[in-house]
Amino acid sequence: MDKKQIGIQIKTRRRELNIDQSTLAALAGVGINTLVAIERGNGNPRLDTIISVADTLGLQIKLTLKG
């Protein structure tokens, strides 16, 4: 899954829960600009930031190492 797909999943779940971006950002402890960038698949957010947003939405992140 790439950054764009992660952003789509986060945005979709946020909308399902009827949470606006500013509320989610506050609940997850991230900046609004960071959340907007994640939802758009832009920037290079830290893994702990993505995990915090996902946890707030009740989503689980699974990592698969390629090698």
PQR file with spaces between the fields and no chain letter, atoms N, CA, C, O and H, PARSE charges and radii, in Angstrom:
ATOM       1  N    MET     1       0.850   -1.168    0.000 -0.4000 1.5000
ATOM       2  CA   MET     1       0.000    0.000    0.000 -0.0000 2.0000
ATOM       3  C    MET     1       0.902    1.238    0.000  0.5500 1.7000
ATOM       4  O    MET     1       1.832    1.333    0.800 -0.5500 1.4000
ATOM       5  N    ASP     2       0.626    2.168   -0.885 -0.4000 1.5000
ATOM       6  CA   ASP     2       1.438    3.382   -0.956 -0.0000 2.0000
ATOM       7  C    ASP     2       0.783    4.522   -0.176  0.5500 1.7000
ATOM       8  O    ASP     2      -0.308    4.367    0.374 -0.5500 1.4000
ATOM       9  H    ASP     2      -0.130    2.091   -1.535  0.4000 1.0000
ATOM      10  N    LYS     3       1.468    5.677   -0.136 -0.4000 1.5000
ATOM      11  CA   LYS     3       0.973    6.826    0.634 -0.0000 2.0000
ATOM      12  C    LYS     3      -0.406    7.279    0.183  0.5500 1.7000
ATOM      13  O    LYS     3      -1.237    7.658    1.008 -0.5500 1.4000
ATOM      14  H    LYS     3       2.354    5.803   -0.583  0.4000 1.0000
ATOM      15  N    LYS     4      -0.652    7.242   -1.105 -0.4000 1.5000
ATOM      16  CA   LYS     4      -1.949    7.674   -1.643 -0.0000 2.0000
ATOM      17  C    LYS     4      -3.065    6.771   -1.120  0.5500 1.7000
ATOM      18  O    LYS     4      -4.116    7.256   -0.701 -0.5500 1.4000
ATOM      19  H    LYS     4       0.023    6.934   -1.776  0.4000 1.0000
ATOM      20  N    GLN     5      -2.836    5.465   -1.145 -0.4000 1.5000
ATOM      21  CA   GLN     5      -3.841    4.509   -0.671 -0.0000 2.0000
ATOM      22  C    GLN     5      -4.083    4.643    0.830  0.5500 1.7000
ATOM      23  O    GLN     5      -5.219    4.529    1.291 -0.5500 1.4000
ATOM      24  H    GLN     5      -1.982    5.071   -1.485  0.4000 1.0000
ATOM      25  N    ILE     6      -3.023    4.883    1.587 -0.4000 1.5000
ATOM      26  CA   ILE     6      -3.170    5.092    3.030 -0.0000 2.0000
ATOM      27  C    ILE     6      -4.037    6.319    3.276  0.5500 1.7000
ATOM      28  O    ILE     6      -4.941    6.296    4.112 -0.5500 1.4000
ATOM      29  H    ILE     6      -2.100    4.976    1.212  0.4000 1.0000
ATOM      30  N    GLY     7      -3.756    7.381    2.545 -0.4000 1.5000
ATOM      31  CA   GLY     7      -4.539    8.611    2.681 -0.0000 2.0000
ATOM      32  C    GLY     7      -6.005    8.406    2.365  0.5500 1.7000
ATOM      33  O    GLY     7      -6.875    8.931    3.060 -0.5500 1.4000
ATOM      34  H    GLY     7      -3.022    7.400    1.866  0.4000 1.0000
ATOM      35  N    ILE     8      -6.281    7.646    1.320 -0.4000 1.5000
ATOM      36  CA   ILE     8      -7.670    7.358    0.938 -0.0000 2.0000
ATOM      37  C    ILE     8      -8.373    6.580    2.047  0.5500 1.7000
ATOM      38  O    ILE     8      -9.516    6.884    2.386 -0.5500 1.4000
ATOM      39  H    ILE     8      -5.574    7.219    0.756  0.4000 1.0000
ATOM      40  N    GLN     9      -7.700    5.579    2.614 -0.4000 1.5000
ATOM      41  CA   GLN     9      -8.296    4.782    3.691 -0.0000 2.0000
ATOM      42  C    GLN     9      -8.595    5.640    4.917  0.5500 1.7000
ATOM      43  O    GLN     9      -9.655    5.508    5.529 -0.5500 1.4000
ATOM      44  H    GLN     9      -6.772    5.331    2.338  0.4000 1.0000
ATOM      45  N    ILE    10      -7.661    6.519    5.272 -0.4000 1.5000
ATOM      46  CA   ILE    10      -7.853    7.390    6.433 -0.0000 2.0000
ATOM      47  C    ILE    10      -8.999    8.362    6.190  0.5500 1.7000
ATOM      48  O    ILE    10      -9.852    8.551    7.058 -0.5500 1.4000
ATOM      49  H    ILE    10      -6.801    6.627    4.775  0.4000 1.0000
ATOM      50  N    LYS    11      -9.021    8.974    5.024 -0.4000 1.5000
ATOM      51  CA   LYS    11     -10.079    9.935    4.702 -0.0000 2.0000
ATOM      52  C    LYS    11     -11.449    9.257    4.674  0.5500 1.7000
ATOM      53  O    LYS    11     -12.426    9.801    5.189 -0.5500 1.4000
ATOM      54  H    LYS    11      -8.329    8.821    4.319  0.4000 1.0000
ATOM      55  N    THR    12     -11.518    8.078    4.076 -0.4000 1.5000
ATOM      56  CA   THR    12     -12.778    7.335    4.000 -0.0000 2.0000
ATOM      57  C    THR    12     -13.298    7.001    5.394  0.5500 1.7000
ATOM      58  O    THR    12     -14.480    7.190    5.679 -0.5500 1.4000
ATOM      59  H    THR    12     -10.725    7.636    3.658  0.4000 1.0000
ATOM      60  N    ARG    13     -12.425    6.508    6.255 -0.4000 1.5000
ATOM      61  CA   ARG    13     -12.831    6.149    7.621 -0.0000 2.0000
ATOM      62  C    ARG    13     -13.259    7.390    8.402  0.5500 1.7000
ATOM      63  O    ARG    13     -14.248    7.350    9.134 -0.5500 1.4000
ATOM      64  H    ARG    13     -11.465    6.354    6.024  0.4000 1.0000
ATOM      65  N    ARG    14     -12.526    8.487    8.252 -0.4000 1.5000
ATOM      66  CA   ARG    14     -12.883    9.730    8.944 -0.0000 2.0000
ATOM      67  C    ARG    14     -14.286   10.172    8.546  0.5500 1.7000
ATOM      68  O    ARG    14     -15.085   10.568    9.394 -0.5500 1.4000
ATOM      69  H    ARG    14     -11.723    8.520    7.658  0.4000 1.0000
ATOM      70  N    ARG    15     -14.578   10.103    7.257 -0.4000 1.5000
ATOM      71  CA   ARG    15     -15.906   10.500    6.772 -0.0000 2.0000
ATOM      72  C    ARG    15     -16.991    9.544    7.260  0.5500 1.7000
ATOM      73  O    ARG    15     -18.095    9.978    7.590 -0.5500 1.4000
ATOM      74  H    ARG    15     -13.929    9.781    6.567  0.4000 1.0000
ATOM      75  N    GLU    16     -16.685    8.241    7.309 -0.4000 1.5000
ATOM      76  CA   GLU    16     -17.651    7.263    7.829 -0.0000 2.0000
ATOM      77  C    GLU    16     -18.034    7.589    9.269  0.5500 1.7000
ATOM      78  O    GLU    16     -19.176    7.382    9.679 -0.5500 1.4000
ATOM      79  H    GLU    16     -15.789    7.889    7.041  0.4000 1.0000
ATOM      80  N    LEU    17     -17.070    8.099   10.031 -0.4000 1.5000
ATOM      81  CA   LEU    17     -17.297    8.428   11.437 -0.0000 2.0000
ATOM      82  C    LEU    17     -17.807    9.854   11.633  0.5500 1.7000
ATOM      83  O    LEU    17     -18.023   10.297   12.761 -0.5500 1.4000
ATOM      84  H    LEU    17     -16.142    8.267    9.698  0.4000 1.0000
ATOM      85  N    ASN    18     -17.999   10.572   10.512 -0.4000 1.5000
ATOM      86  CA   ASN    18     -18.475   11.962   10.556 -0.0000 2.0000
ATOM      87  C    ASN    18     -17.606   12.854   11.443  0.5500 1.7000
ATOM      88  O    ASN    18     -18.109   13.629   12.256 -0.5500 1.4000
ATOM      89  H    ASN    18     -17.824   10.212    9.596  0.4000 1.0000
ATOM      90  N    ILE    19     -16.294   12.725   11.267 -0.4000 1.5000
ATOM      91  CA   ILE    19     -15.337   13.545   12.005 -0.0000 2.0000
ATOM      92  C    ILE    19     -14.691   14.504   11.017  0.5500 1.7000
ATOM      93  O    ILE    19     -14.251   14.086    9.946 -0.5500 1.4000
ATOM      94  H    ILE    19     -15.885   12.095   10.607  0.4000 1.0000
ATOM      95  N    ASP    20     -14.629   15.787   11.366 -0.4000 1.5000
ATOM      96  CA   ASP    20     -13.952   16.723   10.468 -0.0000 2.0000
ATOM      97  C    ASP    20     -12.440   16.664   10.701  0.5500 1.7000
ATOM      98  O    ASP    20     -11.968   16.125   11.702 -0.5500 1.4000
ATOM      99  H    ASP    20     -14.986   16.126   12.237  0.4000 1.0000
ATOM     100  N    GLN    21     -11.708   17.224    9.764 -0.4000 1.5000
ATOM     101  CA   GLN    21     -10.252   17.131    9.810 -0.0000 2.0000
ATOM     102  C    GLN    21      -9.662   17.772   11.062  0.5500 1.7000
ATOM     103  O    GLN    21      -8.747   17.216   11.669 -0.5500 1.4000
ATOM     104  H    GLN    21     -12.091   17.661    8.950  0.4000 1.0000
ATOM     105  N    SER    22     -10.172   18.922   11.449 -0.4000 1.5000
ATOM     106  CA   SER    22      -9.596   19.597   12.615 -0.0000 2.0000
ATOM     107  C    SER    22      -9.830   18.801   13.897  0.5500 1.7000
ATOM     108  O    SER    22      -8.966   18.768   14.774 -0.5500 1.4000
ATOM     109  H    SER    22     -10.916   19.373   10.957  0.4000 1.0000
ATOM     110  N    THR    23     -10.987   18.163   14.009 -0.4000 1.5000
ATOM     111  CA   THR    23     -11.271   17.337   15.184 -0.0000 2.0000
ATOM     112  C    THR    23     -10.361   16.122   15.216  0.5500 1.7000
ATOM     113  O    THR    23      -9.792   15.802   16.260 -0.5500 1.4000
ATOM     114  H    THR    23     -11.689   18.189   13.297  0.4000 1.0000
ATOM     115  N    LEU    24     -10.216   15.443   14.084 -0.4000 1.5000
ATOM     116  CA   LEU    24      -9.343   14.273   14.027 -0.0000 2.0000
ATOM     117  C    LEU    24      -7.906   14.658   14.341  0.5500 1.7000
ATOM     118  O    LEU    24      -7.228   13.960   15.095 -0.5500 1.4000
ATOM     119  H    LEU    24     -10.678   15.704   13.237  0.4000 1.0000
ATOM     120  N    ALA    25      -7.440   15.751   13.775 -0.4000 1.5000
ATOM     121  CA   ALA    25      -6.069   16.197   14.035 -0.0000 2.0000
ATOM     122  C    ALA    25      -5.860   16.412   15.532  0.5500 1.7000
ATOM     123  O    ALA    25      -4.850   15.978   16.087 -0.5500 1.4000
ATOM     124  H    ALA    25      -7.991   16.318   13.163  0.4000 1.0000
ATOM     125  N    ALA    26      -6.806   17.076   16.182 -0.4000 1.5000
ATOM     126  CA   ALA    26      -6.691   17.332   17.623 -0.0000 2.0000
ATOM     127  C    ALA    26      -6.708   16.034   18.423  0.5500 1.7000
ATOM     128  O    ALA    26      -5.903   15.857   19.337 -0.5500 1.4000
ATOM     129  H    ALA    26      -7.626   17.428   15.731  0.4000 1.0000
ATOM     130  N    LEU    27      -7.622   15.126   18.085 -0.4000 1.5000
ATOM     131  CA   LEU    27      -7.723   13.855   18.805 -0.0000 2.0000
ATOM     132  C    LEU    27      -6.472   13.000   18.634  0.5500 1.7000
ATOM     133  O    LEU    27      -6.052   12.310   19.564 -0.5500 1.4000
ATOM     134  H    LEU    27      -8.276   15.270   17.343  0.4000 1.0000
ATOM     135  N    ALA    28      -5.879   13.049   17.445 -0.4000 1.5000
ATOM     136  CA   ALA    28      -4.695   12.242   17.150 -0.0000 2.0000
ATOM     137  C    ALA    28      -3.401   12.925   17.587  0.5500 1.7000
ATOM     138  O    ALA    28      -2.338   12.305   17.591 -0.5500 1.4000
ATOM     139  H    ALA    28      -6.220   13.609   16.690  0.4000 1.0000
ATOM     140  N    GLY    29      -3.494   14.193   17.950 -0.4000 1.5000
ATOM     141  CA   GLY    29      -2.298   14.914   18.382 -0.0000 2.0000
ATOM     142  C    GLY    29      -1.363   15.276   17.252  0.5500 1.7000
ATOM     143  O    GLY    29      -0.145   15.306   17.426 -0.5500 1.4000
ATOM     144  H    GLY    29      -4.358   14.697   17.947  0.4000 1.0000
ATOM     145  N    VAL    30      -1.941   15.554   16.077 -0.4000 1.5000
ATOM     146  CA   VAL    30      -1.138   15.964   14.922 -0.0000 2.0000
ATOM     147  C    VAL    30      -1.657   17.304   14.411  0.5500 1.7000
ATOM     148  O    VAL    30      -2.786   17.697   14.706 -0.5500 1.4000
ATOM     149  H    VAL    30      -2.931   15.529   15.935  0.4000 1.0000
ATOM     150  N    GLY    31      -0.841   17.984   13.658 -0.4000 1.5000
ATOM     151  CA   GLY    31      -1.261   19.252   13.084 -0.0000 2.0000
ATOM     152  C    GLY    31      -2.252   19.049   11.948  0.5500 1.7000
ATOM     153  O    GLY    31      -2.232   18.023   11.267 -0.5500 1.4000
ATOM     154  H    GLY    31       0.075   17.665   13.418  0.4000 1.0000
ATOM     155  N    ILE    32      -3.115   20.031   11.750 -0.4000 1.5000
ATOM     156  CA   ILE    32      -4.105   19.952   10.677 -0.0000 2.0000
ATOM     157  C    ILE    32      -3.427   19.841    9.320  0.5500 1.7000
ATOM     158  O    ILE    32      -3.888   19.084    8.466 -0.5500 1.4000
ATOM     159  H    ILE    32      -3.132   20.864   12.303  0.4000 1.0000
ATOM     160  N    ASN    33      -2.348   20.574    9.103 -0.4000 1.5000
ATOM     161  CA   ASN    33      -1.644   20.500    7.821 -0.0000 2.0000
ATOM     162  C    ASN    33      -1.053   19.117    7.589  0.5500 1.7000
ATOM     163  O    ASN    33      -1.016   18.634    6.458 -0.5500 1.4000
ATOM     164  H    ASN    33      -1.973   21.189    9.797  0.4000 1.0000
ATOM     165  N    THR    34      -0.592   18.483    8.658 -0.4000 1.5000
ATOM     166  CA   THR    34      -0.061   17.121    8.548 -0.0000 2.0000
ATOM     167  C    THR    34      -1.162   16.156    8.144  0.5500 1.7000
ATOM     168  O    THR    34      -0.962   15.315    7.267 -0.5500 1.4000
ATOM     169  H    THR    34      -0.622   18.876    9.577  0.4000 1.0000
ATOM     170  N    LEU    35      -2.325   16.271    8.778 -0.4000 1.5000
ATOM     171  CA   LEU    35      -3.444   15.387    8.450 -0.0000 2.0000
ATOM     172  C    LEU    35      -3.893   15.584    7.010  0.5500 1.7000
ATOM     173  O    LEU    35      -4.132   14.610    6.296 -0.5500 1.4000
ATOM     174  H    LEU    35      -2.487   16.954    9.490  0.4000 1.0000
ATOM     175  N    VAL    36      -4.008   16.826    6.582 -0.4000 1.5000
ATOM     176  CA   VAL    36      -4.409   17.110    5.200 -0.0000 2.0000
ATOM     177  C    VAL    36      -3.410   16.478    4.232  0.5500 1.7000
ATOM     178  O    VAL    36      -3.808   15.876    3.234 -0.5500 1.4000
ATOM     179  H    VAL    36      -3.814   17.617    7.163  0.4000 1.0000
ATOM     180  N    ALA    37      -2.124   16.610    4.522 -0.4000 1.5000
ATOM     181  CA   ALA    37      -1.098   16.025    3.656 -0.0000 2.0000
ATOM     182  C    ALA    37      -1.218   14.505    3.612  0.5500 1.7000
ATOM     183  O    ALA    37      -1.089   13.905    2.545 -0.5500 1.4000
ATOM     184  H    ALA    37      -1.802   17.099    5.333  0.4000 1.0000
ATOM     185  N    ILE    38      -1.463   13.880    4.759 -0.4000 1.5000
ATOM     186  CA   ILE    38      -1.621   12.422    4.801 -0.0000 2.0000
ATOM     187  C    ILE    38      -2.806   12.003    3.946  0.5500 1.7000
ATOM     188  O    ILE    38      -2.693   11.074    3.147 -0.5500 1.4000
ATOM     189  H    ILE    38      -1.567   14.368    5.625  0.4000 1.0000
ATOM     190  N    GLU    39      -3.940   12.674    4.104 -0.4000 1.5000
ATOM     191  CA   GLU    39      -5.137   12.314    3.344 -0.0000 2.0000
ATOM     192  C    GLU    39      -4.940   12.501    1.844  0.5500 1.7000
ATOM     193  O    GLU    39      -5.555   11.793    1.047 -0.5500 1.4000
ATOM     194  H    GLU    39      -4.032   13.429    4.754  0.4000 1.0000
ATOM     195  N    ARG    40      -4.106   13.429    1.460 -0.4000 1.5000
ATOM     196  CA   ARG    40      -3.832   13.666    0.037 -0.0000 2.0000
ATOM     197  C    ARG    40      -2.714   12.776   -0.503  0.5500 1.7000
ATOM     198  O    ARG    40      -2.459   12.758   -1.707 -0.5500 1.4000
ATOM     199  H    ARG    40      -3.606   14.004    2.107  0.4000 1.0000
ATOM     200  N    GLY    41      -2.053   12.042    0.382 -0.4000 1.5000
ATOM     201  CA   GLY    41      -0.945   11.193   -0.042 -0.0000 2.0000
ATOM     202  C    GLY    41       0.317   11.984   -0.299  0.5500 1.7000
ATOM     203  O    GLY    41       1.202   11.536   -1.027 -0.5500 1.4000
ATOM     204  H    GLY    41      -2.261   12.057    1.360  0.4000 1.0000
ATOM     205  N    ASN    42       0.403   13.171    0.301 -0.4000 1.5000
ATOM     206  CA   ASN    42       1.562   14.042    0.110 -0.0000 2.0000
ATOM     207  C    ASN    42       2.474   14.006    1.327  0.5500 1.7000
ATOM     208  O    ASN    42       2.134   13.450    2.371 -0.5500 1.4000
ATOM     209  H    ASN    42      -0.316   13.535    0.892  0.4000 1.0000
ATOM     210  N    GLY    43       3.633   14.611    1.160 -0.4000 1.5000
ATOM     211  CA   GLY    43       4.568   14.723    2.270 -0.0000 2.0000
ATOM     212  C    GLY    43       5.207   13.395    2.598  0.5500 1.7000
ATOM     213  O    GLY    43       5.098   12.421    1.853 -0.5500 1.4000
ATOM     214  H    GLY    43       3.909   15.063    0.311  0.4000 1.0000
ATOM     215  N    ASN    44       5.877   13.385    3.733 -0.4000 1.5000
ATOM     216  CA   ASN    44       6.563   12.183    4.190 -0.0000 2.0000
ATOM     217  C    ASN    44       6.353   12.047    5.701  0.5500 1.7000
ATOM     218  O    ASN    44       7.287   12.237    6.480 -0.5500 1.4000
ATOM     219  H    ASN    44       5.966   14.176    4.338  0.4000 1.0000
ATOM     220  N    PRO    45       5.118   11.716    6.113 -0.5600 1.5000
ATOM     221  CA   PRO    45       4.827   11.659    7.548  0.2800 2.0000
ATOM     222  C    PRO    45       5.580   10.526    8.235  0.5500 1.7000
ATOM     223  O    PRO    45       5.881    9.497    7.630 -0.5500 1.4000
ATOM     224  N    ARG    46       5.873   10.741    9.500 -0.4000 1.5000
ATOM     225  CA   ARG    46       6.535    9.702   10.286 -0.0000 2.0000
ATOM     226  C    ARG    46       5.551    8.564   10.537  0.5500 1.7000
ATOM     227  O    ARG    46       4.337    8.767   10.563 -0.5500 1.4000
ATOM     228  H    ARG    46       5.629   11.577    9.991  0.4000 1.0000
ATOM     229  N    LEU    47       6.091    7.380   10.719 -0.4000 1.5000
ATOM     230  CA   LEU    47       5.253    6.208   10.964 -0.0000 2.0000
ATOM     231  C    LEU    47       4.407    6.388   12.220  0.5500 1.7000
ATOM     232  O    LEU    47       3.233    6.016   12.228 -0.5500 1.4000
ATOM     233  H    LEU    47       7.077    7.216   10.698  0.4000 1.0000
ATOM     234  N    ASP    48       4.981    6.950   13.275 -0.4000 1.5000
ATOM     235  CA   ASP    48       4.204    7.123   14.501 -0.0000 2.0000
ATOM     236  C    ASP    48       3.042    8.096   14.310  0.5500 1.7000
ATOM     237  O    ASP    48       2.026    7.984   14.995 -0.5500 1.4000
ATOM     238  H    ASP    48       5.935    7.252   13.268  0.4000 1.0000
ATOM     239  N    THR    49       3.180    9.039   13.394 -0.4000 1.5000
ATOM     240  CA   THR    49       2.090    9.965   13.089 -0.0000 2.0000
ATOM     241  C    THR    49       0.945    9.224   12.406  0.5500 1.7000
ATOM     242  O    THR    49      -0.219    9.403   12.764 -0.5500 1.4000
ATOM     243  H    THR    49       4.006    9.130   12.838  0.4000 1.0000
ATOM     244  N    ILE    50       1.277    8.401   11.433 -0.4000 1.5000
ATOM     245  CA   ILE    50       0.252    7.620   10.731 -0.0000 2.0000
ATOM     246  C    ILE    50      -0.435    6.653   11.695  0.5500 1.7000
ATOM     247  O    ILE    50      -1.654    6.483   11.645 -0.5500 1.4000
ATOM     248  H    ILE    50       2.223    8.256   11.142  0.4000 1.0000
ATOM     249  N    ILE    51       0.339    6.027   12.561 -0.4000 1.5000
ATOM     250  CA   ILE    51      -0.230    5.096   13.536 -0.0000 2.0000
ATOM     251  C    ILE    51      -1.174    5.821   14.490  0.5500 1.7000
ATOM     252  O    ILE    51      -2.237    5.297   14.824 -0.5500 1.4000
ATOM     253  H    ILE    51       1.329    6.165   12.601  0.4000 1.0000
ATOM     254  N    SER    52      -0.803    7.010   14.928 -0.4000 1.5000
ATOM     255  CA   SER    52      -1.650    7.792   15.828 -0.0000 2.0000
ATOM     256  C    SER    52      -2.993    8.124   15.180  0.5500 1.7000
ATOM     257  O    SER    52      -4.041    7.992   15.811 -0.5500 1.4000
ATOM     258  H    SER    52       0.060    7.437   14.657  0.4000 1.0000
ATOM     259  N    VAL    53      -2.955    8.552   13.927 -0.4000 1.5000
ATOM     260  CA   VAL    53      -4.189    8.871   13.204 -0.0000 2.0000
ATOM     261  C    VAL    53      -5.029    7.607   13.019  0.5500 1.7000
ATOM     262  O    VAL    53      -6.238    7.620   13.250 -0.5500 1.4000
ATOM     263  H    VAL    53      -2.103    8.659   13.415  0.4000 1.0000
ATOM     264  N    ALA    54      -4.388    6.523   12.606 -0.4000 1.5000
ATOM     265  CA   ALA    54      -5.102    5.263   12.395 -0.0000 2.0000
ATOM     266  C    ALA    54      -5.734    4.764   13.691  0.5500 1.7000
ATOM     267  O    ALA    54      -6.895    4.354   13.697 -0.5500 1.4000
ATOM     268  H    ALA    54      -3.406    6.512   12.418  0.4000 1.0000
ATOM     269  N    ASP    55      -4.981    4.796   14.785 -0.4000 1.5000
ATOM     270  CA   ASP    55      -5.514    4.360   16.082 -0.0000 2.0000
ATOM     271  C    ASP    55      -6.737    5.178   16.483  0.5500 1.7000
ATOM     272  O    ASP    55      -7.723    4.630   16.976 -0.5500 1.4000
ATOM     273  H    ASP    55      -4.038    5.129   14.780  0.4000 1.0000
ATOM     274  N    THR    56      -6.671    6.470   16.272 -0.4000 1.5000
ATOM     275  CA   THR    56      -7.783    7.355   16.615 -0.0000 2.0000
ATOM     276  C    THR    56      -9.040    6.975   15.845  0.5500 1.7000
ATOM     277  O    THR    56     -10.153    7.117   16.350 -0.5500 1.4000
ATOM     278  H    THR    56      -5.870    6.914   15.870  0.4000 1.0000
ATOM     279  N    LEU    57      -8.858    6.492   14.622 -0.4000 1.5000
ATOM     280  CA   LEU    57      -9.987    6.102   13.774 -0.0000 2.0000
ATOM     281  C    LEU    57     -10.391    4.641   13.952  0.5500 1.7000
ATOM     282  O    LEU    57     -11.342    4.179   13.321 -0.5500 1.4000
ATOM     283  H    LEU    57      -7.954    6.377   14.211  0.4000 1.0000
ATOM     284  N    GLY    58      -9.679    3.915   14.805 -0.4000 1.5000
ATOM     285  CA   GLY    58      -9.975    2.503   15.002 -0.0000 2.0000
ATOM     286  C    GLY    58      -9.440    1.623   13.891  0.5500 1.7000
ATOM     287  O    GLY    58      -9.919    0.508   13.685 -0.5500 1.4000
ATOM     288  H    GLY    58      -8.907    4.290   15.318  0.4000 1.0000
ATOM     289  N    LEU    59      -8.442    2.128   13.172 -0.4000 1.5000
ATOM     290  CA   LEU    59      -7.815    1.363   12.101 -0.0000 2.0000
ATOM     291  C    LEU    59      -6.529    0.730   12.614  0.5500 1.7000
ATOM     292  O    LEU    59      -5.916    1.222   13.561 -0.5500 1.4000
ATOM     293  H    LEU    59      -8.053    3.034   13.339  0.4000 1.0000
ATOM     294  N    GLN    60      -6.131   -0.361   11.983 -0.4000 1.5000
ATOM     295  CA   GLN    60      -4.900   -1.043   12.361 -0.0000 2.0000
ATOM     296  C    GLN    60      -3.933   -1.004   11.186  0.5500 1.7000
ATOM     297  O    GLN    60      -4.316   -1.268   10.046 -0.5500 1.4000
ATOM     298  H    GLN    60      -6.629   -0.761   11.213  0.4000 1.0000
ATOM     299  N    ILE    61      -2.692   -0.677   11.468 -0.4000 1.5000
ATOM     300  CA   ILE    61      -1.651   -0.648   10.442 -0.0000 2.0000
ATOM     301  C    ILE    61      -0.886   -1.962   10.503  0.5500 1.7000
ATOM     302  O    ILE    61      -0.420   -2.365   11.568 -0.5500 1.4000
ATOM     303  H    ILE    61      -2.381   -0.463   12.394  0.4000 1.0000
ATOM     304  N    LYS    62      -0.759   -2.628    9.365 -0.4000 1.5000
ATOM     305  CA   LYS    62       0.043   -3.845    9.278 -0.0000 2.0000
ATOM     306  C    LYS    62       1.184   -3.581    8.314  0.5500 1.7000
ATOM     307  O    LYS    62       0.971   -3.092    7.205 -0.5500 1.4000
ATOM     308  H    LYS    62      -1.138   -2.300    8.499  0.4000 1.0000
ATOM     309  N    LEU    63       2.388   -3.905    8.740 -0.4000 1.5000
ATOM     310  CA   LEU    63       3.561   -3.712    7.899 -0.0000 2.0000
ATOM     311  C    LEU    63       4.009   -5.046    7.331  0.5500 1.7000
ATOM     312  O    LEU    63       4.032   -6.059    8.031 -0.5500 1.4000
ATOM     313  H    LEU    63       2.561   -4.302    9.641  0.4000 1.0000
ATOM     314  N    THR    64       4.360   -5.035    6.073 -0.4000 1.5000
ATOM     315  CA   THR    64       4.920   -6.203    5.420 -0.0000 2.0000
ATOM     316  C    THR    64       6.273   -5.809    4.864  0.5500 1.7000
ATOM     317  O    THR    64       6.377   -4.884    4.059 -0.5500 1.4000
ATOM     318  H    THR    64       4.342   -4.212    5.504  0.4000 1.0000
ATOM     319  N    LEU    65       7.302   -6.508    5.290 -0.4000 1.5000
ATOM     320  CA   LEU    65       8.640   -6.213    4.808 -0.0000 2.0000
ATOM     321  C    LEU    65       8.895   -6.983    3.522  0.5500 1.7000
ATOM     322  O    LEU    65       8.637   -8.183    3.439 -0.5500 1.4000
ATOM     323  H    LEU    65       7.218   -7.259    5.944  0.4000 1.0000
ATOM     324  N    LYS    66       9.400   -6.283    2.534 -0.4000 1.5000
ATOM     325  CA   LYS    66       9.728   -6.918    1.265 -0.0000 2.0000
ATOM     326  C    LYS    66      11.217   -7.214    1.259  0.5500 1.7000
ATOM     327  O    LYS    66      12.025   -6.424    1.746 -0.5500 1.4000
ATOM     328  H    LYS    66       9.610   -5.308    2.601  0.4000 1.0000
ATOM     329  N    GLY    67      11.561   -8.354    0.706 -0.4000 1.5000
ATOM     330  CA   GLY    67      12.987   -8.648    0.694 -0.0000 2.0000
ATOM     331  C    GLY    67      13.334   -9.798   -0.174  0.5500 1.7000
ATOM     332  O    GLY    67      14.506  -10.159   -0.281 -0.5500 1.4000
ATOM     333  H    GLY    67      10.904   -8.996    0.310  0.4000 1.0000
